Amino acid sequence: MRWLGKDEVIDSLQTDTYFEDVWAKEVTAYTPLMYAEYTYSYGVHGGAISTINLQEITALPSNGIVDAENSFIVTQTPVGGNAGATIEIGIDNSGGGFGLFLGADTDFFMAPTAYNAAPFNGYGGVAKGLAKVGRINDPGIANVTFKIAGNTLTSGLVQVLIAYKALD
């Protein structure tokens, strides 16, 4: 994006054309990140030690770039569990991962974290994902995973909002 000079701004305010033309060209060249929403619910998934493929509300696209650092883990209902239980949030594109495309990365979004630590221990807890980025190859068969380890969970509702950029 380029900055307009003082004279250009004055001209655009008087004519209402140049500024709008520049603005339209500059803004349409940038496409913001989109978000895909996934949810873990104790009532739906249970709390057994396992790796759960979360059901997407809006799916990740084929041939997209996933930005873990701009993704969010949001606790809607605090997670309950037994001593030693941990949660790890990752991505599994092992059916389509090759070369430098994403494969399976069990902690792509969040490393193992105790169930009774932030963001899982209170209503409205929020955490950003880890500083990772990766690309899903076509046909985009990635799953977001919610791994329960160490012991079982007994309650909880957690949303995972995955930041991505679709490629043409």
N, C-alpha and C positions, 0 to 999 in steps of 0.2 A: 504494500500500500504506500502511496506517496502522499506527502503533505502538500496542501495547496498553499500558495503564496498569498500574501495580503491582498494584492490586486485581483488575483483569481477569485478569492472569496467575495470581495466587494462586487466584482462583475457577476458572479453567480447569484448573489443576493438580489441584484438589480434585474437580471434576466430570467432567473429560475430555470435555467437550462444547463449551463456548463457543470455546475456543482452536482446536479442530479445525474447527469451523464457519467461523470467521473465516479460518483458514489455507486451507481448501479454497476459499473464495470469492476470496481474494486471489491465490492461486497459479494457479488456473484462469483468471483474467483475463489473465494474462501468458503468451504463447506464445513460447518462445525461438527464436532463429534456427535454421534447418535448413541442411544442407550438401549440395551436389551435387558429385560427384567426377568430374573429367575428367583424362585422362592423355595426355601426349606421350611416345611411345617411338620412339627412333631406329630400332629393329628393325621397327616397324610403319609409321611415317610417313616414314622417310628423313630426310635433312638438307638437301635442296635449298632454294634461296632460294624461298620461297613462303609463302602464308598457309594454314594447315591448320585445318579445322574439327575440333576434338577430339571424339572419341567419348565420350559421357557414360556413366558408370557408373550414376548416378542423375540424371535429367533435371531441369532447372529447370522450375518450374510455370508454367502459363498465369496471367496476371494477378498476377505476383509482384513483389516489390521485391528487387532485388539490391544487396547491401552489399559493395562492393569492399574497404573498409577492414578489415572483419572476415573477409575471405577470406585464404587462405594459398597460397603457392607453395612446394612441398616437393620438393627434389631427392633422388630415391632413388638414382640413379647419376649421377655428375658428367657434365656436358655437355662434350664435346670439339668442337673446331671449327677452322676456319682463320682466320687473322688478319683482324680486322674484322667477324667474324660477330656479330650481335646478335639478341636475342630480345625480342619484345614480346607481351604477352598482353592480349587484348581481348574484346569481345563484338560480335556482329553480329546485330542484330534488324532489319536494313534491310528485310526483307520485311514487317515488321509495325510498324515505327516510324513514328509520326506524332504531331503535336502535341508534347507534352512527354514522350511515351514514349521509351524508348531506341531509337536507330537503330543505326548502325554507329559504334563507338568502339574503334579498334584498340589503344589503350593504357588501356582502362578499368581493368584490374587491375595492369598493370605497363608503365611506359614502356620504350622500347628500352634494353636492358641488355646489356653485353658478355657473351658466352658464358662467359668465364673470370673473371667477377666473381661475387660473392655474389648470390643464393643458389645459382647454377648450378655453382660451381667445386669443390664438395666433397660427399661423402656426408652426407646429413641436413641440408643447407642449407635454411633456412626464411626466407621473407620475407612480410610482410603486404602486402596490396594497397594501391593508392592510395586517398586519401580521396575516394571517389566513391560515389554512390548513384543508382539509376535504377529505373524500373519497366518491366517487360515487359508488353506488351498481350496480350490474348487474340487469337489462340490460342497464344501463347507459343512462337514459332518461333525463339527465340534460339539462336545457336551461340557457344560459347567458342572463340576463335581463338588460335592459336600462330603468330606471324609470325617467320620467319627472314629476316633481311636482311643485306646487306653481304658475306656469304660463306657457305659451307656449313657445316653441323654434321657431326660424324663419330661421335657417340655421345651417349647420355644417356637418362635416364628421369625425367620430371618430372610430379608430380601437382599439379593445381590444384583446391583445395577452395573452392567458391563458396558464400558465405554468402547466404541468402535468407530472406524471410518470405513465405509464401503468403497471399494475400488471399482471403476468401470471395467 
